Amino acid sequence: MSNKKNIIMIDDKEYNINKLSDVAKGCVNQLGDIQNQMNVAKLRLQQLEAAYSVFMGRLQGEVKEKN
């Protein structure tokens, strides 16, 4: 039985990470880190969009009150 954590799919083919070259293992690690950074960036974008919406609503309320 293989440990699924040690398996990576590339072009619909399974590879055991432990059997990859050091360069390939480094690429796997880099890709994992990049994926994590992308997920963080997506969350940050959602936060910024929500904040933008809040401040736009405040601005719209302000200009309506002044007119």
N, CA, C and O atoms as a MOPAC input file, in Angstrom:
PM7 MOZYME 1SCF
protein

 N      0.85600 1    -1.18400 1     0.00000 1
 C      0.00000 1     0.00000 1     0.00000 1
 C      0.90000 1     1.24600 1     0.00000 1
 O      1.80200 1     1.36000 1     0.83000 1
 N      0.65800 1     2.15800 1    -0.91400 1
 C      1.46100 1     3.37100 1    -0.98800 1
 C      0.79100 1     4.50500 1    -0.22100 1
 O     -0.43300 1     4.57800 1    -0.10900 1
 N      1.61800 1     5.36300 1     0.28800 1
 C      1.12600 1     6.53700 1     0.99300 1
 C      0.80200 1     7.61100 1    -0.03800 1
 O      1.69300 1     8.06600 1    -0.75600 1
 N     -0.46400 1     8.02400 1    -0.12000 1
 C     -0.89000 1     8.98700 1    -1.15000 1
 C     -0.19500 1    10.33400 1    -0.99600 1
 O     -0.12400 1    11.09800 1    -1.95900 1
 N      0.32900 1    10.64900 1     0.21400 1
 C      1.05200 1    11.90500 1     0.39200 1
 C      2.33800 1    11.91600 1    -0.42400 1
 O      2.83000 1    12.98200 1    -0.79200 1
 N      2.87400 1    10.75900 1    -0.70400 1
 C      4.13600 1    10.66300 1    -1.43300 1
 C      3.93500 1    10.51800 1    -2.93500 1
 O      4.89100 1    10.26600 1    -3.66700 1
 N      2.71100 1    10.67200 1    -3.39300 1
 C      2.40500 1    10.50700 1    -4.81600 1
 C      2.01900 1    11.86500 1    -5.40700 1
 O      1.26200 1    12.62900 1    -4.80800 1
 N      2.54700 1    12.13700 1    -6.57100 1
 C      2.19200 1    13.35500 1    -7.29400 1
 C      1.74900 1    12.94800 1    -8.70100 1
 O      2.31000 1    12.03600 1    -9.30800 1
 N      0.72900 1    13.64800 1    -9.20200 1
 C      0.24000 1    13.39100 1   -10.56100 1
 C      0.82700 1    14.43600 1   -11.51000 1
 O      0.70400 1    15.64000 1   -11.28500 1
 N      1.46400 1    13.95300 1   -12.56900 1
 C      1.99700 1    14.83300 1   -13.61200 1
 C      1.57600 1    14.24100 1   -14.94600 1
 O      1.93900 1    13.11100 1   -15.27100 1
 N      0.81700 1    14.99600 1   -15.71200 1
 C      0.32500 1    14.53000 1   -17.01700 1
 C     -0.39200 1    13.18600 1   -16.89900 1
 O     -0.14800 1    12.26200 1   -17.67500 1
 N     -1.28300 1    13.10200 1   -15.90900 1
 C     -2.10500 1    11.91000 1   -15.67100 1
 C     -1.29500 1    10.66400 1   -15.32200 1
 O     -1.77600 1     9.54400 1   -15.49600 1
 N     -0.09100 1    10.84800 1   -14.83900 1
 C      0.74300 1     9.72000 1   -14.42300 1
 C      1.17900 1     9.94300 1   -12.98000 1
 O      1.55400 1    11.05400 1   -12.60400 1
 N      1.13000 1     8.87900 1   -12.16900 1
 C      1.52200 1     8.97300 1   -10.76400 1
 C      3.02600 1     8.77500 1   -10.62000 1
 O      3.62400 1     7.91000 1   -11.26000 1
 N      3.62000 1     9.60100 1    -9.75900 1
 C      5.04500 1     9.48600 1    -9.45700 1
 C      5.20800 1     9.47200 1    -7.94800 1
 O      4.56200 1    10.24300 1    -7.23800 1
 N      6.07600 1     8.59000 1    -7.46100 1
 C      6.41300 1     8.57000 1    -6.04500 1
 C      7.46500 1     9.64500 1    -5.81300 1
 O      8.55500 1     9.58900 1    -6.38100 1
 N      7.13900 1    10.60900 1    -4.98900 1
 C      8.04000 1    11.73700 1    -4.75300 1
 C      9.38300 1    11.25700 1    -4.22300 1
 O     10.42500 1    11.80600 1    -4.58000 1
 N      9.36500 1    10.24200 1    -3.38100 1
 C     10.61000 1     9.74600 1    -2.79000 1
 C     11.56400 1     9.18500 1    -3.83200 1
 O     12.76500 1     9.08900 1    -3.57900 1
 N     11.05200 1     8.81500 1    -4.99700 1
 C     11.89800 1     8.23600 1    -6.04500 1
 C     12.34500 1     9.27400 1    -7.07400 1
 O     13.08600 1     8.94300 1    -8.00000 1
 N     11.90400 1    10.52000 1    -6.92500 1
 C     12.28800 1    11.57100 1    -7.85900 1
 C     13.69700 1    12.06900 1    -7.55900 1
 O     14.22700 1    11.86100 1    -6.46700 1
 N     14.28300 1    12.72000 1    -8.53600 1
 C     15.60700 1    13.33100 1    -8.33300 1
 C     15.48300 1    14.47600 1    -7.34200 1
 O     14.38300 1    14.95300 1    -7.06300 1
 N     16.60900 1    14.90900 1    -6.81600 1
 C     16.60200 1    16.03300 1    -5.88300 1
 C     16.06800 1    17.30200 1    -6.55200 1
 O     15.37500 1    18.10000 1    -5.92000 1
 N     16.39300 1    17.47800 1    -7.81800 1
 C     15.88800 1    18.64400 1    -8.55400 1
 C     14.36900 1    18.57200 1    -8.66000 1
 O     13.68000 1    19.56700 1    -8.43200 1
 N     13.84900 1    17.40100 1    -9.00400 1
 C     12.40100 1    17.23800 1    -9.11400 1
 C     11.72500 1    17.43200 1    -7.75900 1
 O     10.66700 1    18.05500 1    -7.67400 1
 N     12.33700 1    16.89900 1    -6.69700 1
 C     11.78900 1    17.10100 1    -5.34400 1
 C     11.75200 1    18.58600 1    -4.99400 1
 O     10.80200 1    19.07000 1    -4.37900 1
 N     12.80100 1    19.29800 1    -5.39600 1
 C     12.83100 1    20.74500 1    -5.16600 1
 C     11.70400 1    21.44700 1    -5.90100 1
 O     11.08000 1    22.36400 1    -5.36600 1
 N     11.44600 1    21.01500 1    -7.12800 1
 C     10.33400 1    21.59200 1    -7.90500 1
 C      9.00400 1    21.31400 1    -7.22700 1
 O      8.14300 1    22.19200 1    -7.16700 1
 N      8.82700 1    20.09500 1    -6.71500 1
 C      7.59500 1    19.74300 1    -6.00800 1
 C      7.41700 1    20.65200 1    -4.79500 1
 O      6.32300 1    21.16100 1    -4.54900 1
 N      8.49100 1    20.85300 1    -4.04200 1
 C      8.41300 1    21.73700 1    -2.87000 1
 C      8.09000 1    23.16300 1    -3.27300 1
 O      7.27200 1    23.81900 1    -2.62900 1
 N      8.72200 1    23.65000 1    -4.32900 1
 C      8.45600 1    25.01200 1    -4.81400 1
 C      7.00100 1    25.15100 1    -5.24400 1
 O      6.34600 1    26.14300 1    -4.92400 1
 N      6.50200 1    24.16300 1    -5.96300 1
 C      5.11200 1    24.21500 1    -6.43000 1
 C      4.13600 1    24.21700 1    -5.25800 1
 O      3.12900 1    24.92400 1    -5.28700 1
 N      4.43200 1    23.43300 1    -4.23500 1
 C      3.58000 1    23.43200 1    -3.03900 1
 C      3.56500 1    24.79000 1    -2.36800 1
 O      2.51000 1    25.28000 1    -1.96600 1
 N      4.74500 1    25.40100 1    -2.24700 1
 C      4.82700 1    26.72900 1    -1.64000 1
 C      4.11000 1    27.76600 1    -2.48500 1
 O      3.41400 1    28.63100 1    -1.95200 1
 N      4.27300 1    27.68600 1    -3.79500 1
 C      3.59900 1    28.62400 1    -4.69400 1
 C      2.08100 1    28.48500 1    -4.57900 1
 O      1.36100 1    29.48400 1    -4.55800 1
 N      1.59800 1    27.23900 1    -4.50400 1
 C      0.15600 1    27.01500 1    -4.35100 1
 C     -0.35200 1    27.63400 1    -3.05300 1
 O     -1.41900 1    28.24700 1    -3.02400 1
 N      0.42000 1    27.46900 1    -1.98200 1
 C      0.03500 1    28.08200 1    -0.70100 1
 C     -0.00900 1    29.60700 1    -0.81500 1
 O     -0.93700 1    30.24600 1    -0.31800 1
 N      0.98800 1    30.17800 1    -1.46400 1
 C      1.01900 1    31.63100 1    -1.64300 1
 C     -0.15700 1    32.10500 1    -2.48700 1
 O     -0.73000 1    33.16100 1    -2.21500 1
 N     -0.51900 1    31.33800 1    -3.50300 1
 C     -1.66600 1    31.69800 1    -4.33900 1
 C     -2.95500 1    31.67300 1    -3.52000 1
 O     -3.81200 1    32.54300 1    -3.67800 1
 N     -3.09100 1    30.68800 1    -2.65600 1
 C     -4.28100 1    30.61100 1    -1.79900 1
 C     -4.35200 1    31.79800 1    -0.85300 1
 O     -5.42300 1    32.36800 1    -0.64600 1
 N     -3.21500 1    32.17100 1    -0.27700 1
 C     -3.17000 1    33.34200 1     0.60300 1
 C     -3.52400 1    34.60300 1    -0.18000 1
 O     -4.26300 1    35.45700 1     0.31000 1
 N     -2.99500 1    34.71600 1    -1.39600 1
 C     -3.27800 1    35.88500 1    -2.23100 1
 C     -4.76800 1    35.97400 1    -2.57000 1
 O     -5.33700 1    37.06500 1    -2.59200 1
 N     -5.39800 1    34.82300 1    -2.83500 1
 C     -6.83400 1    34.81500 1    -3.13300 1
 C     -7.63400 1    35.28800 1    -1.91900 1
 O     -8.57700 1    36.06900 1    -2.05200 1
 N     -7.24800 1    34.80800 1    -0.73200 1
 C     -7.93200 1    35.25700 1     0.48600 1
 C     -7.73300 1    36.74900 1     0.69100 1
 O     -8.67200 1    37.46000 1     1.04900 1
 N     -6.52400 1    37.22300 1     0.46900 1
 C     -6.22600 1    38.65400 1     0.63300 1
 C     -7.03400 1    39.48400 1    -0.36000 1
 O     -7.53700 1    40.55200 1    -0.01000 1
 N     -7.16300 1    38.99900 1    -1.59900 1
 C     -7.96300 1    39.70800 1    -2.59800 1
 C     -9.41800 1    39.79700 1    -2.15400 1
 O    -10.05000 1    40.84200 1    -2.30500 1
 N     -9.95000 1    38.71300 1    -1.61000 1
 C    -11.33000 1    38.73700 1    -1.11200 1
 C    -11.48200 1    39.76800 1     0.00000 1
 O    -12.48200 1    40.48400 1     0.05900 1
 N    -10.48800 1    39.84000 1     0.88100 1
 C    -10.52600 1    40.82300 1     1.96400 1
 C    -10.48400 1    42.24500 1     1.41200 1
 O    -11.22500 1    43.11700 1     1.86600 1
 N     -9.62100 1    42.46900 1     0.44000 1
 C     -9.50000 1    43.80400 1    -0.15100 1
 C    -10.76800 1    44.20000 1    -0.90100 1
 O    -11.18500 1    45.35700 1    -0.84500 1
 N    -11.38000 1    43.25400 1    -1.59900 1
 C    -12.62500 1    43.55100 1    -2.30300 1
 C    -13.73100 1    43.90100 1    -1.31000 1
 O    -14.52800 1    44.80500 1    -1.56200 1
 N    -13.78300 1    43.19500 1    -0.19300 1
 C    -14.78900 1    43.49700 1     0.83000 1
 C    -14.53800 1    44.87800 1     1.42900 1
 O    -15.47400 1    45.65500 1     1.61500 1
 N    -13.28300 1    45.18400 1     1.72800 1
 C    -12.94900 1    46.49500 1     2.27800 1
 C    -13.26800 1    47.59900 1     1.28300 1
 O    -13.78100 1    48.65100 1     1.66600 1
 N    -12.97200 1    47.37200 1     0.02100 1
 C    -13.28200 1    48.34600 1    -1.02400 1
 C    -14.77600 1    48.63000 1    -1.05300 1
 O    -15.20200 1    49.78200 1    -1.13600 1
 N    -15.55800 1    47.57000 1    -0.98400 1
 C    -17.00500 1    47.70900 1    -1.01300 1
 C    -17.51000 1    48.52900 1     0.17400 1
 O    -18.39400 1    49.37300 1     0.02500 1
 N    -16.94400 1    48.27300 1     1.34400 1
 C    -17.33900 1    49.02000 1     2.54400 1
 C    -17.03700 1    50.50700 1     2.37600 1
 O    -17.89200 1    51.35300 1     2.63300 1
 N    -15.82300 1    50.81700 1     1.94500 1
 C    -15.45500 1    52.22900 1     1.81000 1
 C    -16.18500 1    52.90800 1     0.66100 1
 O    -16.47700 1    54.10100 1     0.74700 1
 N    -16.48300 1    52.19300 1    -0.39600 1
 C    -17.27100 1    52.77500 1    -1.48000 1
 C    -18.67500 1    53.08800 1    -0.98000 1
 O    -19.23600 1    54.13500 1    -1.30500 1
 N    -19.24100 1    52.18400 1    -0.19200 1
 C    -20.56100 1    52.43700 1     0.39300 1
 C    -20.55600 1    53.65500 1     1.29700 1
 O    -21.48400 1    54.46300 1     1.27100 1
 N    -19.50600 1    53.78400 1     2.09800 1
 C    -19.39400 1    54.96800 1     2.96200 1
 C    -19.29500 1    56.23800 1     2.14000 1
 O    -19.95200 1    57.23500 1     2.43900 1
 N    -18.46300 1    56.19900 1     1.09500 1
 C    -18.29700 1    57.37100 1     0.23300 1
 C    -19.60800 1    57.73200 1    -0.43400 1
 O    -19.97100 1    58.90700 1    -0.48600 1
 N    -20.32100 1    56.75000 1    -0.94100 1
 C    -21.60600 1    57.01700 1    -1.57400 1
 C    -22.58100 1    57.63000 1    -0.57100 1
 O    -23.32700 1    58.54800 1    -0.90900 1
 N    -22.57500 1    57.13000 1     0.64300 1
 C    -23.43800 1    57.69300 1     1.68100 1
 C    -23.06800 1    59.12400 1     2.01200 1
 O    -23.94100 1    59.96600 1     2.22000 1
 N    -21.78200 1    59.39900 1     2.05900 1
 C    -21.29900 1    60.74400 1     2.35600 1
 C    -21.72300 1    61.75300 1     1.29300 1
 O    -22.21200 1    62.83500 1     1.61600 1
 N    -21.53700 1    61.39600 1     0.03800 1
 C    -21.84000 1    62.35600 1    -1.01800 1
 C    -23.35100 1    62.54900 1    -1.15000 1
 O    -23.79900 1    63.63400 1    -1.52300 1
 N    -24.13900 1    61.52000 1    -0.85300 1
 C    -25.59700 1    61.66100 1    -0.88600 1
 C    -26.07100 1    62.59600 1     0.21600 1
 O    -26.98000 1    63.40200 1     0.01500 1
 N    -25.44500 1    62.47900 1     1.38100 1
 C    -25.82900 1    63.33100 1     2.51600 1
 C    -25.50400 1    64.79800 1     2.25200 1
 O    -26.21200 1    65.68600 1     2.72700 1
 N    -24.45500 1    65.05100 1     1.51100 1
 C    -24.00500 1    66.42200 1     1.26400 1
 C    -24.76800 1    67.08000 1     0.14800 1
 O    -24.71600 1    68.30200 1     0.00800 1
 N    -25.47500 1    66.31200 1    -0.65200 1
 C    -26.22100 1    66.86900 1    -1.79700 1
 C    -27.65700 1    67.03000 1    -1.49100 1
 O    -28.42300 1    67.48400 1    -2.34100 1

